[in-house]
């Protein structure tokens, strides 16, 4: 038995050992956030840690118990069965401590008695409902299927807390909800999407921004985010009017350019000194080329506006990124690059990074900006659910993958974009009859003409969200054609790299050192 000794003694050493074990296990949890056994072990360790504070520090005792309960609920959510009784016992301990604390406070300040009695009653009711609900689910042996949302409350936080800390691997997705949907439903859907994203994004910070159109204007309602060290998502409510992005070719090209800068900043912690840094050779090829504007057919970069076409780039070199929120960073980027000709975006328009959404149930890939589709194409996907669901990003952009091999062995078409953490890519194919079907071993296939256009507009590190049947709750807002003939902006993209069959184009973006073995 451990006994209290002077100077901390055995008890203090034992507590330090438990705290170190918790730190070690929480480091592992960053790599395996859905590991039910690891979550169960952390719950046990926090319960053990709480016991050291039971008689000496009631506040710390309650905090550690709450952490144990949170980990226990997560373990249950991810399939660990038989925890209902332990969960209920922890809640009972916490409830008992609340009663003791209330009695001590009442003795010192009787005026709080009525208030605390009411709060305690509500607390007991809440604990009982949670405990018996979990117990009932466990009895039915259907924990993993039927457990609802986590019952730990998530208070709204100040947006200023969502800074660029650990955001070199930050992923943002935009959820556009219909005008008639309640705000609370929007946050619920955003939390569902975060949970799906974090299943695949093991070591990244994630954010879902909620957009809604009201009375003809776009509003940013707020966001739900989670960082590497968080168990529960954080909610930041903003409700601010967002300048609607025009649905035209120049606005689309501008967003491509801004998105490349955005990912460059997040991964290098600085703005590019010149936009040529975005078009470096593989593997730092954020873009294949600087997009041309439609009015002047120019892609020249100027430091000041003169109205002659192309783009103006005024980089923010002396900016402390760690003082910015993510929404502030997007605003800074929108002010740093804009059209060098008269356009709605010359004076300023909203910037939301381009992203890819793939719905496996209908074999469709969509290019989204702020939840709005700017282009769509048919894809082939994996058989027997081999294509993973979740949130990923483009980790490599490769022109003519495996060009070193004989033509009959170039399975991946003329372009390939590898997905993070997987041996899977979005790539072209010479087996065109596979498009619109589920035949691959996991990869997403496109017609070569489509992957060449997609490669042109998708920067390195772009978010790719894969789902099956639109289960994340997005309303899939789609833009109608601009006029009777023009179609969506993506339809007018012309690849800048010559097809391999017509020459050695794309040499800067080839990878001569690697033979790719994606799950084709």
C-alpha positions as CSV (number, residue, x, y, z in Angstrom):
1,X,0.0,0.0,0.0
2,X,1.2,3.5,-0.9
3,X,1.6,5.8,2.2
4,X,2.1,9.5,2.4
5,X,5.7,10.5,3.2
6,X,7.3,13.8,3.8
7,X,8.4,15.8,0.8
8,X,6.0,14.0,-1.5
9,X,7.6,10.6,-1.1
10,X,6.2,7.6,-2.7
11,X,2.8,9.1,-3.6
12,X,4.4,12.0,-5.4
13,X,6.7,9.7,-7.4
14,X,3.7,7.4,-8.3
15,X,1.7,10.4,-9.5
16,X,4.5,11.6,-11.7
17,X,4.9,8.2,-13.2
18,X,1.1,8.1,-14.1
19,X,1.3,11.6,-15.6
20,X,4.2,10.6,-17.7
21,X,2.4,7.5,-18.9
22,X,-0.6,9.7,-19.8
23,X,1.6,12.0,-21.9
24,X,3.1,9.0,-23.7
25,X,-0.3,7.5,-24.5
26,X,-1.7,10.9,-25.7
27,X,1.3,11.2,-28.1
28,X,0.3,7.8,-29.5
29,X,-3.3,8.9,-29.7
30,X,-2.3,11.6,-32.1
31,X,-1.3,8.8,-34.5
32,X,-4.3,6.6,-33.7
33,X,-7.2,8.8,-32.7
34,X,-9.8,6.1,-33.1
35,X,-8.0,3.3,-31.2
36,X,-10.6,2.1,-28.8
37,X,-8.1,0.2,-26.6
38,X,-5.8,3.2,-26.3
39,X,-8.8,5.4,-25.4
40,X,-9.9,2.9,-22.8
41,X,-6.4,2.8,-21.3
42,X,-6.3,6.6,-21.1
43,X,-9.6,6.6,-19.3
44,X,-8.2,4.2,-16.7
45,X,-5.0,6.3,-16.3
46,X,-7.0,9.5,-15.8
47,X,-9.2,7.7,-13.2
48,X,-6.0,6.5,-11.5
49,X,-4.6,10.1,-11.6
50,X,-7.8,11.5,-10.1
51,X,-7.3,9.3,-7.0
52,X,-4.2,11.3,-6.1
53,X,-6.2,14.5,-5.8
54,X,-9.3,13.1,-4.1
55,X,-8.4,14.3,-0.6
56,X,-6.1,17.2,-1.4
57,X,-7.4,19.1,-4.4
58,X,-11.2,18.7,-5.2
59,X,-10.9,20.8,-8.4
60,X,-8.2,18.7,-9.9
61,X,-10.0,15.6,-8.8
62,X,-13.1,16.6,-10.7
63,X,-11.1,17.7,-13.8
64,X,-9.3,14.3,-14.0
65,X,-12.6,12.4,-13.6
66,X,-14.1,14.4,-16.4
67,X,-11.2,13.5,-18.7
68,X,-11.5,9.9,-17.7
69,X,-15.3,10.0,-18.6
70,X,-14.5,11.7,-21.9
71,X,-12.0,9.1,-22.9
72,X,-14.3,6.3,-21.8
73,X,-17.1,7.7,-24.0
74,X,-14.8,7.9,-27.0
75,X,-13.7,4.3,-26.4
76,X,-17.3,3.3,-26.4
77,X,-18.0,5.3,-29.5
78,X,-15.2,3.4,-31.3
79,X,-16.4,0.0,-30.4
80,X,-15.1,-0.9,-27.0
81,X,-18.0,-2.8,-25.3
82,X,-18.8,-3.5,-21.6
83,X,-17.9,0.0,-20.2
84,X,-21.4,1.0,-19.1
85,X,-20.9,0.1,-15.4
86,X,-17.5,1.8,-15.2
87,X,-18.9,4.9,-16.9
88,X,-21.7,5.0,-14.4
89,X,-19.4,4.6,-11.5
90,X,-17.2,7.5,-12.6
91,X,-20.2,9.7,-12.9
92,X,-21.3,8.7,-9.4
93,X,-17.8,9.6,-8.1
94,X,-18.0,12.9,-9.8
95,X,-21.6,13.5,-8.5
96,X,-20.4,12.7,-4.9
97,X,-17.6,15.2,-5.2
98,X,-20.0,17.8,-6.4
99,X,-22.2,17.2,-3.3
100,X,-19.2,17.5,-1.0
101,X,-18.1,20.7,-2.7
102,X,-21.6,22.1,-2.5
103,X,-21.8,21.4,1.2
104,X,-18.5,23.2,1.8
105,X,-19.5,26.2,-0.2
106,X,-22.9,26.3,1.5
107,X,-21.2,26.4,4.9
108,X,-19.3,29.4,3.9
109,X,-21.9,31.2,1.8
110,X,-25.5,30.1,2.5
111,X,-26.9,32.5,-0.1
112,X,-25.7,30.1,-2.8
113,X,-27.6,27.2,-1.4
114,X,-30.8,27.5,-3.5
115,X,-28.8,28.0,-6.7
116,X,-26.5,25.0,-6.1
117,X,-29.4,22.8,-5.2
118,X,-31.1,23.5,-8.5
119,X,-27.8,23.0,-10.4
120,X,-27.1,19.7,-8.6
121,X,-30.6,18.4,-9.4
122,X,-30.1,19.1,-13.1
123,X,-26.6,17.5,-12.9
124,X,-27.9,14.4,-11.3
125,X,-30.7,14.1,-13.8
126,X,-28.2,14.5,-16.7
127,X,-25.7,11.9,-15.2
128,X,-28.5,9.4,-14.6
129,X,-29.8,9.7,-18.1
130,X,-26.4,9.3,-19.6
131,X,-25.5,6.3,-17.4
132,X,-28.7,4.4,-17.9
133,X,-28.7,5.1,-21.6
134,X,-25.2,3.7,-22.0
135,X,-26.1,0.7,-19.8
136,X,-29.1,0.0,-22.0
137,X,-27.1,0.2,-25.2
138,X,-24.4,-2.1,-23.7
139,X,-27.1,-4.7,-22.8
140,X,-28.2,-4.7,-26.4
141,X,-24.6,-5.3,-27.6
142,X,-25.0,-2.5,-30.1
143,X,-22.7,0.3,-28.7
144,X,-20.8,1.0,-31.9
145,X,-24.0,1.4,-34.0
146,X,-26.4,3.2,-31.7
147,X,-24.3,5.5,-29.5
148,X,-25.4,9.1,-30.2
149,X,-23.3,12.2,-30.0
150,X,-20.8,12.7,-27.2
151,X,-22.6,14.1,-24.2
152,X,-19.8,16.4,-23.0
153,X,-20.8,19.9,-23.8
154,X,-18.6,22.1,-26.1
155,X,-18.9,25.7,-25.2
156,X,-18.4,28.3,-27.9
157,X,-15.0,29.9,-27.9
158,X,-13.6,33.2,-29.0
159,X,-12.5,33.0,-32.7
160,X,-9.2,34.4,-31.6
161,X,-8.3,31.1,-30.1
162,X,-8.2,29.5,-33.6
163,X,-4.7,30.7,-34.6
164,X,-2.1,29.2,-36.9
165,X,-0.6,27.0,-34.1
166,X,0.1,23.6,-35.6
167,X,-1.6,24.6,-38.9
168,X,1.2,23.5,-41.2
169,X,-1.2,20.6,-41.8
170,X,-4.5,22.5,-41.5
171,X,-7.4,21.2,-43.6
172,X,-10.5,23.3,-44.2
173,X,-13.8,22.2,-45.7
174,X,-16.9,24.4,-46.5
175,X,-20.4,23.2,-45.6
176,X,-23.1,25.1,-47.4
177,X,-26.6,24.7,-45.8
178,X,-29.9,25.6,-47.4
179,X,-31.6,28.9,-46.4
180,X,-34.4,27.3,-44.4
181,X,-32.1,25.1,-42.2
182,X,-31.7,26.1,-38.5
183,X,-28.2,27.3,-37.4
184,X,-28.1,24.5,-34.8
185,X,-28.5,21.9,-37.5
186,X,-25.6,23.5,-39.4
187,X,-23.3,23.0,-36.5
188,X,-24.5,19.5,-36.0
189,X,-23.7,18.6,-39.6
190,X,-20.3,20.4,-39.3
191,X,-19.5,18.2,-36.3
192,X,-20.5,15.1,-38.2
193,X,-18.2,16.1,-41.0
194,X,-15.3,16.8,-38.6
195,X,-15.7,13.3,-37.1
196,X,-15.5,11.8,-40.5
197,X,-12.5,13.9,-41.5
198,X,-10.5,13.1,-38.3
199,X,-10.9,9.3,-38.9
200,X,-8.4,9.7,-41.8
201,X,-6.6,12.9,-40.9
202,X,-4.4,11.5,-38.1
203,X,-2.0,14.3,-37.5
204,X,-3.8,17.5,-38.7
205,X,-5.9,20.3,-37.5
206,X,-9.3,20.4,-39.2
207,X,-11.9,23.0,-39.7
208,X,-15.4,23.1,-41.2
209,X,-16.8,26.5,-42.1
210,X,-20.5,26.8,-42.3
211,X,-22.0,29.0,-45.0
212,X,-25.7,29.9,-45.6
213,X,-27.4,32.2,-48.1
214,X,-29.9,34.5,-46.5
215,X,-32.0,37.1,-48.3
216,X,-29.8,36.9,-51.4
217,X,-26.5,37.2,-49.5
218,X,-23.9,34.7,-48.3
219,X,-23.2,34.6,-44.5
220,X,-20.4,32.8,-42.7
221,X,-22.2,31.4,-39.6
222,X,-19.1,30.2,-37.9
223,X,-16.9,27.1,-37.8
224,X,-16.2,23.8,-36.0
225,X,-12.5,22.9,-35.6
226,X,-10.3,20.4,-33.9
227,X,-6.5,20.5,-33.5
228,X,-4.0,17.6,-32.9
229,X,-4.3,17.9,-29.1
230,X,-8.0,18.2,-28.8
231,X,-10.5,15.5,-28.0
232,X,-13.7,17.5,-28.6
233,X,-14.3,19.9,-31.5
234,X,-14.4,23.7,-30.8
235,X,-17.2,25.9,-32.0
236,X,-16.5,29.5,-33.1
237,X,-19.7,31.5,-33.9
238,X,-19.1,34.5,-36.2
239,X,-22.2,35.3,-38.3
240,X,-20.7,37.7,-40.7
241,X,-21.6,38.7,-44.2
242,X,-19.4,37.1,-46.8
243,X,-18.7,38.8,-50.1
244,X,-20.2,36.4,-52.7
245,X,-17.6,35.0,-55.1
246,X,-18.6,35.7,-58.7
247,X,-19.1,32.6,-60.8
248,X,-17.0,33.5,-63.7
249,X,-13.7,32.3,-65.3
250,X,-11.5,35.1,-63.8
251,X,-12.9,34.6,-60.3
252,X,-12.2,30.8,-60.7
253,X,-8.6,31.5,-61.9
254,X,-8.1,33.9,-59.0
255,X,-9.2,31.3,-56.5
256,X,-6.8,28.8,-57.9
257,X,-3.9,31.3,-57.4
258,X,-5.0,32.3,-53.9
259,X,-5.4,28.6,-52.9
260,X,-1.9,27.9,-54.0
261,X,-0.6,30.8,-51.9
262,X,-2.7,29.7,-49.0
263,X,-1.2,26.2,-49.0
264,X,2.3,27.6,-49.5
265,X,1.9,29.8,-46.5
266,X,0.5,27.0,-44.3
267,X,3.4,24.7,-45.2
268,X,6.3,27.2,-45.2
269,X,5.0,29.7,-42.6
270,X,5.8,32.6,-45.0
271,X,4.4,34.2,-48.2
272,X,6.2,33.4,-51.4
273,X,8.5,36.3,-52.4
274,X,7.3,35.9,-56.0
275,X,4.5,33.8,-57.5
276,X,7.1,31.9,-59.6
277,X,7.8,30.0,-56.3
278,X,4.5,28.3,-56.8
279,X,5.6,26.8,-60.1
280,X,8.8,25.1,-59.0
281,X,9.7,21.6,-60.3
282,X,8.4,18.5,-58.7
283,X,8.0,17.9,-55.7
284,X,7.4,21.6,-54.9
285,X,5.0,22.2,-57.8
286,X,2.1,23.9,-56.1
287,X,0.8,24.8,-59.6
288,X,1.7,23.8,-63.1
289,X,1.5,27.5,-64.3
290,X,0.1,30.9,-63.3
291,X,-3.5,31.0,-64.6
292,X,-4.3,33.5,-67.3
293,X,-7.1,36.0,-67.0
294,X,-10.0,35.8,-69.5
295,X,-10.2,39.5,-70.4
296,X,-6.6,40.1,-71.5
297,X,-5.3,36.4,-71.7
298,X,-2.4,37.5,-69.5
299,X,-0.7,35.9,-66.5
300,X,2.0,38.5,-65.9
301,X,2.4,39.5,-62.2
302,X,2.7,43.2,-61.3
303,X,3.5,44.8,-58.0
304,X,1.0,47.6,-58.5
305,X,-2.3,47.9,-60.3
306,X,-2.1,49.4,-63.8
307,X,-5.1,47.8,-65.5
308,X,-3.1,46.0,-68.2
309,X,-4.2,42.5,-67.3
310,X,-2.8,39.6,-65.3
311,X,-2.6,39.8,-61.5
312,X,-1.3,42.1,-58.8
313,X,0.7,40.5,-56.0
314,X,1.6,42.4,-52.9
315,X,3.0,39.8,-50.4
316,X,2.8,40.3,-46.7
317,X,6.4,39.6,-45.7
318,X,6.5,41.0,-42.2
319,X,3.4,39.3,-40.9
320,X,3.3,37.3,-37.7
321,X,1.2,34.3,-38.8
322,X,0.8,33.0,-35.2
323,X,-1.3,36.0,-34.3
324,X,-3.8,35.4,-37.0
325,X,-7.0,33.3,-37.0
326,X,-7.6,31.1,-40.1
327,X,-10.3,33.4,-41.3
328,X,-7.9,36.4,-40.9
329,X,-5.3,34.6,-42.9
330,X,-7.7,34.0,-45.7
331,X,-8.6,37.7,-45.7
332,X,-4.9,38.7,-45.8
333,X,-4.4,36.4,-48.8
334,X,-7.4,37.9,-50.6
335,X,-5.9,41.3,-50.2
336,X,-2.4,40.2,-51.3
337,X,-3.4,39.0,-54.9
338,X,-6.2,40.4,-57.1
339,X,-6.9,41.1,-60.8
340,X,-4.9,43.7,-62.6
341,X,-8.0,44.8,-64.6
342,X,-11.5,45.9,-63.7
343,X,-13.4,43.1,-62.0
344,X,-15.6,42.6,-58.9
345,X,-12.6,41.0,-57.2
346,X,-10.3,44.0,-57.9
347,X,-11.9,45.8,-55.0
348,X,-12.1,42.6,-53.0
349,X,-14.1,39.4,-52.9
350,X,-14.3,36.5,-50.6
351,X,-11.6,33.8,-50.6
352,X,-12.3,30.2,-49.8
353,X,-9.7,27.6,-50.8
354,X,-10.6,25.3,-53.6
355,X,-11.4,21.7,-52.6
356,X,-12.3,18.3,-54.1
357,X,-15.3,16.3,-53.1
358,X,-15.8,12.8,-54.3
359,X,-19.2,11.0,-53.9
360,X,-18.6,7.4,-54.4
361,X,-22.3,6.5,-54.5
362,X,-22.7,8.4,-57.8
363,X,-19.1,8.1,-59.1
364,X,-18.7,11.9,-59.2
365,X,-15.9,14.3,-58.5
366,X,-16.8,17.9,-57.8
367,X,-14.5,21.0,-57.6
368,X,-15.9,23.1,-54.8
369,X,-15.3,26.7,-53.7
370,X,-17.2,27.7,-50.6
371,X,-19.5,24.7,-51.0
372,X,-20.4,25.7,-54.6
373,X,-19.5,23.4,-57.5
374,X,-17.4,25.0,-60.3
375,X,-17.0,21.8,-62.2
376,X,-17.8,18.1,-62.1
377,X,-16.6,14.9,-63.8
378,X,-17.3,11.2,-63.7
379,X,-14.8,8.9,-61.9
380,X,-14.0,5.2,-61.4
381,X,-13.5,4.1,-57.9
382,X,-12.4,1.0,-55.9
383,X,-14.3,-2.3,-55.9
384,X,-15.7,-3.7,-52.6
385,X,-15.4,-0.3,-50.9
386,X,-11.6,-0.3,-51.4
387,X,-11.6,3.5,-51.8
388,X,-11.3,5.0,-48.3
389,X,-13.7,7.6,-47.0
390,X,-12.6,10.7,-45.1
391,X,-10.5,13.9,-45.5
392,X,-7.1,13.8,-47.3
393,X,-4.9,16.2,-49.2
394,X,-2.9,16.1,-52.3
395,X,0.6,15.2,-51.2
396,X,2.2,14.9,-54.7
397,X,1.4,16.2,-58.1
398,X,3.1,14.1,-60.8
399,X,3.0,14.6,-64.6
400,X,3.2,11.3,-66.6
401,X,3.7,9.0,-63.6
402,X,5.9,5.9,-64.5
403,X,6.9,7.5,-67.8
404,X,10.1,5.5,-67.5
405,X,8.2,2.3,-68.2
406,X,7.1,0.9,-71.5
407,X,3.8,2.4,-72.7
408,X,1.8,-0.8,-71.9
409,X,2.9,-0.5,-68.2
410,X,1.8,3.2,-67.8
411,X,-1.3,2.3,-65.9
412,X,-1.9,5.7,-64.3
413,X,-2.5,7.8,-67.4
414,X,-1.0,11.2,-68.1
415,X,-1.3,12.7,-64.6
416,X,-1.4,11.6,-61.0
417,X,-2.2,13.3,-57.6
418,X,-1.3,11.2,-54.6
419,X,-3.4,11.3,-51.5
420,X,-1.9,11.8,-48.1
421,X,-1.2,8.8,-45.9
422,X,-2.4,6.3,-48.6
423,X,-1.1,4.3,-51.5
424,X,-4.0,5.8,-53.4
425,X,-4.1,8.5,-56.1
426,X,-6.5,10.4,-58.3
427,X,-5.0,9.6,-61.7
428,X,-5.8,9.1,-65.4
429,X,-6.4,5.8,-67.1
430,X,-6.2,4.2,-70.5
431,X,-9.1,1.8,-69.5
432,X,-11.8,4.3,-70.3
433,X,-14.6,1.8,-69.8
434,X,-13.8,1.7,-66.0
435,X,-15.0,5.3,-65.6
436,X,-18.3,5.4,-63.8
437,X,-17.7,1.9,-62.3
438,X,-16.1,0.4,-59.2
439,X,-13.2,-1.7,-60.6
440,X,-10.0,-0.4,-59.1
441,X,-8.2,-1.6,-56.0
442,X,-8.7,1.8,-54.3
443,X,-7.6,4.6,-56.7
444,X,-9.9,7.2,-58.2
445,X,-9.7,7.1,-62.1
446,X,-10.5,9.8,-64.5
447,X,-10.4,10.1,-68.3
448,X,-7.0,11.5,-69.3
449,X,-8.6,14.6,-70.7
450,X,-10.3,15.2,-67.3
451,X,-7.2,14.6,-65.1
452,X,-5.1,16.9,-67.3
453,X,-7.6,19.7,-66.7
454,X,-8.0,18.9,-63.0
455,X,-4.2,18.8,-62.6
456,X,-4.1,22.4,-64.0
457,X,-6.4,23.9,-61.3
458,X,-5.7,21.8,-58.1
459,X,-2.8,23.1,-56.1
460,X,-0.5,20.9,-53.9
461,X,-2.0,20.2,-50.5
462,X,-5.6,20.8,-51.6
463,X,-8.2,19.1,-49.4
464,X,-9.8,16.0,-50.8
465,X,-13.0,14.9,-49.1
466,X,-14.3,11.4,-50.0
467,X,-17.7,10.2,-48.9
468,X,-20.3,7.7,-49.9
469,X,-23.9,8.9,-50.4
470,X,-23.3,12.5,-49.1
471,X,-23.4,11.2,-45.5
472,X,-21.6,14.3,-44.2
473,X,-24.8,16.4,-44.6
474,X,-23.6,18.8,-47.3
475,X,-26.5,20.1,-49.4
476,X,-24.4,19.9,-52.5
477,X,-25.2,23.4,-53.8
478,X,-24.5,23.5,-57.5
479,X,-24.1,26.5,-59.8
480,X,-26.2,26.7,-62.9
481,X,-24.5,27.4,-66.3
482,X,-23.3,31.0,-66.7
483,X,-25.2,31.3,-69.9
484,X,-26.7,28.9,-72.5
485,X,-23.3,27.8,-73.9
486,X,-20.5,28.7,-71.5
487,X,-21.0,26.1,-68.8
488,X,-19.0,26.0,-65.6
489,X,-15.6,27.7,-65.3
490,X,-13.8,24.4,-65.1
491,X,-15.1,23.4,-68.5
492,X,-13.0,26.2,-70.1
493,X,-9.6,25.2,-68.6
494,X,-6.9,24.3,-71.1
495,X,-4.0,22.2,-69.7
496,X,-0.6,23.9,-69.9
497,X,1.4,20.7,-70.3
498,X,1.6,19.0,-73.7
499,X,0.3,15.4,-73.8
500,X,3.2,12.9,-73.5
501,X,2.4,11.4,-76.8
502,X,3.1,14.7,-78.5
503,X,6.5,15.4,-76.9
504,X,8.2,15.5,-73.5
505,X,6.1,18.2,-72.1
506,X,5.7,18.4,-68.3
507,X,9.4,17.6,-67.6
508,X,9.4,19.9,-64.6
509,X,6.6,18.0,-63.0
510,X,7.8,14.5,-63.7
511,X,9.2,12.2,-61.1
512,X,12.1,10.3,-62.7
513,X,13.2,8.6,-59.5
514,X,10.0,6.8,-58.5
515,X,8.0,3.9,-60.0
516,X,4.5,4.3,-58.5
517,X,2.5,1.3,-57.4
518,X,-0.7,3.0,-56.4
519,X,-3.7,0.7,-55.8
520,X,-4.9,0.8,-59.4
